[in-house]
Amino acid sequence: MALAETAIEPRQCPFCGTDIASPGAGFIRHVEDEPECRDAFETWRDRVSDDMRGGWAG
């Protein structure tokens, strides 16, 4: 898993570093197509969902 301690490049997957088509829909397509990234995204979402009032809608 690629972890950044500085700025994150919005056109790269934060989990594997692969270039993605766009930071929105392109990211979601990438996560849906890559099981390792999907698992990492789900873990991340579970961890941050309680940090946001009313949950995270993304």
Contact map, one row per residue, 1 for C-alpha under 8 A:
1110000000000111000000000000000000000000000000000000000000
1111000000000111100000000000000000000000000000000000000000
1111100000000110000000000000000000000000000000000000000000
0111111100000100000000000000000000000000000000000000000000
0011111000000000000000000000000000000000000000000000000000
0001111100000000000000000000000000000000000000000000000000
0001111110000000000000000000000000000000000000000000000000
0001011111000100000000000000000000000000000000000000000000
0000001111110100000000000000000000000000000000000000000000
0000000111111000000001100000000000000000000000000000000000
0000000011111000001111100000000000000000000000000000000000
0000000011111100111100100000000000000000000000000000000000
0000000001111111111100000010010000000000000000000000000000
1111000110011111100000000000000000000000000000000000000000
1110000000001111100000000000000000001001100000000000000000
1100000000001111110000000000000000001000000000000000000000
0100000000011111111000000000000000000000000000000000000000
0000000000011001111100000000000000000000000000000000000000
0000000000111000111110000000000000000000000000000000000000
0000000000111000011111100110010000000000000000000000000000
0000000000100000001111100110000000000000000000000000000000
0000000001100000000111111110000000000000000000000000000000
0000000001110000000111111110000000000000000000000000000000
0000000000000000000001111111000000000000000000000000000000
0000000000000000000001111111100000000000000000000000000000
0000000000000000000111111111110000000000000000000000000000
0000000000001000000111111111111000000000000000000000000000
0000000000000000000000011111111100000000000000000000000000
0000000000000000000000001111111110000000000000000000000000
0000000000001000000100000111111111001000000000000000000000
0000000000000000000000000011111111101100100000000000000000
0000000000000000000000000001111111100100000000000000000000
0000000000000000000000000000111111100100000000000000000000
0000000000000000000000000000011111111100000000000000000000
0000000000000000000000000000001111111110000000000000000000
0000000000000000000000000000000001111111000000000000000000
0000000000000011000000000000011001111111100000000000000000
0000000000000000000000000000001111111111110000000000000000
0000000000000000000000000000000000111111111000000000000000
0000000000000010000000000000000000011111111100000000000000
0000000000000010000000000000001000001111111110000000000000
0000000000000000000000000000000000000111111111000000000000
0000000000000000000000000000000000000011111111100000000000
0000000000000000000000000000000000000001111111110000000000
0000000000000000000000000000000000000000111111111000000100
0000000000000000000000000000000000000000011111111100000000
0000000000000000000000000000000000000000001111111110000000
0000000000000000000000000000000000000000000111111111000100
0000000000000000000000000000000000000000000011111111001100
0000000000000000000000000000000000000000000001111111101000
0000000000000000000000000000000000000000000000111111101000
0000000000000000000000000000000000000000000000011111111100
0000000000000000000000000000000000000000000000000111111100
0000000000000000000000000000000000000000000000000001111100
0000000000000000000000000000000000000000000000001111111110
0000000000000000000000000000000000000000000010011001111111
0000000000000000000000000000000000000000000000000000001111
0000000000000000000000000000000000000000000000000000000111
